[in-house]
Amino acid sequence: MTEIKELYDKKVDCPVCNRQFTTKKVRMSRLRLIKRDEDFLNHYNGENPIKYNVFVCPNCGYASREKKFDTLRKEHIGIIKENISSKWTKRDFGGPRDLDKAIEANKLALLTGMLLEYSKLELGNTCLNIGWLYRLKEEKDEEQRFLSLARDRFIEAYNTESLTDTNMDESKLSYLIGELSRRINDKEKALTWFNTCLNLPSTKINPLLDNMAREQWRKAKEMEK
């Protein structure tokens, strides 16, 4: 396989089985952003970092995003061993990943998140990543399915969870819910959530997001019922 110049190796210690493995990461300095979709998927001139944002232990099957990988409590380790490791067929995710391998890694992370009852926001982000990967693979039906799952988790997060210390605020999340609703052809929810976004004080002081919400509201308004 041809070496991909944007990738480098990172050694990781698994908190479940206590074994070390190697995974790939992307040197962001080597990438050039080509475009950004309205739901925040970035497209680059090289490898897309979202293919490598999940670490998967090849020995026990524990999978999680990098920021969550080392945050297991003792009882979590038992849950992973019982529900994943006991059924795991050893396989390696440490090399360059094609889209299928990246989707599998993210689905394993989603399983971990569901078993360990991660926040709705975190589960939504993983579903969104899977939807994006299917978009890059040009599999529309699966993209729509995971965008819908992400949208529903995000609505739960907006209504029930604190967004403090996350990468989201009310403005960005309500906009994203609106845009995902538009993309899955749910016109009424799209308009409702874009309106929610536009009425928030935090949106009014963010001209870029305000303009995006207005433009996507216009596109949603023009959708057929």
C-alpha positions in Angstrom: 0.0 0.0 0.0 1.3 3.5 -0.9 2.4 5.5 2.1 0.0 8.4 2.8 2.1 11.4 3.7 -0.5 13.0 6.0 -0.5 10.0 8.4 1.7 9.3 11.4 1.7 6.6 14.0 0.5 7.1 17.6 1.1 4.5 20.3 -1.9 4.0 22.6 -2.3 2.0 25.9 -5.7 0.3 26.1 -7.4 0.8 29.5 -9.4 -2.4 29.1 -6.8 -5.0 28.3 -3.7 -3.0 29.3 -2.0 -3.8 26.0 -0.4 -1.2 23.7 -1.3 -0.8 20.1 -0.5 1.6 17.2 -3.1 3.7 15.4 -2.9 6.3 12.7 -3.5 10.1 13.1 -3.6 12.9 10.5 -1.1 15.8 10.4 -3.6 18.7 10.0 -0.7 20.9 8.8 -0.4 18.8 5.7 -4.1 19.3 4.7 -5.8 22.1 2.8 -9.5 22.7 3.3 -11.4 22.5 0.0 -14.9 23.1 1.2 -17.3 22.8 4.2 -20.8 21.4 3.9 -23.6 23.2 5.6 -23.7 20.6 8.4 -20.0 21.2 9.1 -18.4 18.3 7.2 -15.0 19.4 6.1 -13.5 18.2 2.8 -9.8 18.2 2.4 -7.2 17.7 -0.4 -5.9 14.6 1.4 -7.0 12.1 4.0 -10.0 13.2 6.0 -9.3 13.2 9.7 -12.8 11.9 10.5 -11.6 8.5 9.2 -9.2 8.3 12.2 -11.0 10.0 15.1 -11.8 6.7 16.7 -9.2 4.5 18.4 -9.9 0.7 18.2 -7.9 -1.7 20.3 -7.2 -4.7 18.1 -6.8 -7.0 21.1 -10.1 -6.5 23.0 -12.3 -4.5 20.7 -12.7 -1.4 22.9 -13.4 1.6 20.6 -13.8 5.3 21.4 -12.9 8.7 20.3 -9.5 9.9 21.3 -10.7 12.3 24.0 -12.9 9.6 25.6 -10.5 6.7 25.2 -8.8 6.9 28.6 -11.8 8.0 30.7 -13.1 4.6 31.7 -14.3 3.9 35.2 -13.7 0.4 36.7 -17.3 -0.7 36.1 -17.0 0.4 32.5 -14.1 -2.0 31.9 -16.3 -4.9 33.1 -19.1 -3.9 30.7 -16.7 -3.7 27.7 -15.1 -7.1 28.6 -18.5 -8.8 29.0 -20.3 -7.3 26.0 -17.5 -6.7 23.4 -14.2 -8.4 24.3 -15.9 -11.8 24.9 -17.2 -11.8 21.4 -14.3 -10.0 19.7 -12.5 -11.4 16.7 -9.0 -9.8 16.8 -8.5 -7.4 13.8 -6.3 -4.4 13.2 -7.5 -0.8 12.6 -4.0 0.6 12.9 -3.2 1.1 9.2 -4.6 3.5 6.6 -8.4 3.3 6.7 -10.7 3.2 3.7 -14.2 4.4 4.2 -15.5 1.0 5.1 -12.9 0.5 7.8 -13.6 4.0 9.1 -17.4 3.3 9.3 -16.7 0.1 11.1 -14.5 1.9 13.7 -17.2 4.5 14.3 -19.9 1.9 14.6 -17.8 0.1 17.2 -17.4 3.5 19.0 -21.2 3.9 18.8 -21.7 0.5 20.4 -19.3 1.5 23.2 -21.1 4.8 23.7 -24.5 3.1 24.0 -23.2 0.4 26.4 -21.6 3.0 28.6 -24.5 5.4 28.3 -22.6 8.4 26.9 -24.4 11.7 26.6 -26.9 12.2 23.8 -24.6 14.8 22.4 -21.7 12.4 22.2 -23.9 9.7 20.6 -25.2 12.2 18.2 -21.7 13.3 17.2 -20.8 9.7 16.5 -23.9 9.1 14.4 -23.2 12.3 12.5 -19.6 11.1 11.8 -21.0 7.8 10.4 -23.5 9.8 8.2 -20.6 11.9 6.9 -18.5 8.8 6.1 -21.5 7.4 4.1 -21.7 10.7 2.3 -18.1 10.5 1.3 -18.8 6.9 0.2 -21.9 8.2 -1.8 -24.3 5.8 -0.1 -27.3 8.1 0.3 -29.7 5.8 2.1 -27.3 5.0 4.9 -26.2 8.6 5.1 -29.8 9.7 5.6 -30.4 7.0 8.2 -27.5 8.1 10.4 -28.2 11.8 9.9 -31.7 11.1 11.2 -30.3 9.2 14.2 -27.9 12.1 14.9 -30.7 14.7 14.6 -32.9 12.8 17.1 -30.0 12.5 19.6 -29.2 16.2 19.2 -32.8 17.1 19.9 -32.6 15.1 23.2 -29.3 16.8 24.0 -30.7 20.2 23.4 -33.8 19.6 25.6 -32.2 17.6 28.4 -28.4 18.2 28.6 -26.0 20.9 29.6 -23.8 22.1 26.8 -21.2 23.5 29.1 -17.7 22.3 28.3 -18.7 20.8 25.0 -18.0 21.8 21.4 -21.6 23.0 21.1 -23.7 25.9 22.3 -27.5 26.4 21.8 -27.1 28.4 18.6 -24.8 25.9 16.8 -26.8 22.9 18.0 -30.2 24.3 17.0 -28.8 25.3 13.6 -27.4 21.8 13.2 -30.7 20.2 14.1 -32.4 22.4 11.5 -29.8 21.5 8.8 -30.0 17.8 9.5 -33.8 18.0 9.4 -33.5 19.7 6.0 -31.2 17.1 4.7 -33.5 14.2 5.7 -36.5 16.1 4.1 -38.3 17.0 7.4 -39.3 20.5 6.3 -41.4 21.4 9.4 -38.7 20.5 11.9 -36.1 22.2 9.8 -38.0 25.5 9.8 -38.8 25.2 13.5 -35.2 24.7 14.5 -33.8 27.3 12.2 -36.3 29.7 13.7 -35.1 28.6 17.2 -31.6 29.4 16.2 -32.4 32.8 14.7 -34.2 33.9 17.8 -31.4 33.1 20.2 -29.4 36.1 21.5 -26.2 34.1 21.0 -27.0 33.8 17.2 -27.5 37.5 16.8 -23.9 38.2 17.9 -22.6 35.5 15.5 -23.0 37.0 12.0 -21.6 33.9 10.2 -24.0 31.5 11.9 -26.9 34.0 11.6 -26.4 34.2 7.9 -26.1 30.5 7.5 -29.3 29.9 9.4 -31.1 32.4 7.3 -29.9 30.9 4.0 -30.7 27.3 5.1 -34.1 28.5 6.4 -34.7 29.9 2.9 -33.7 26.6 1.3 -36.0 24.6 3.7 -38.9 27.0 3.0 -38.5 26.2 -0.7 -38.7 22.4 -0.2 -41.7 20.5 -1.4 -43.9 19.2 1.3 
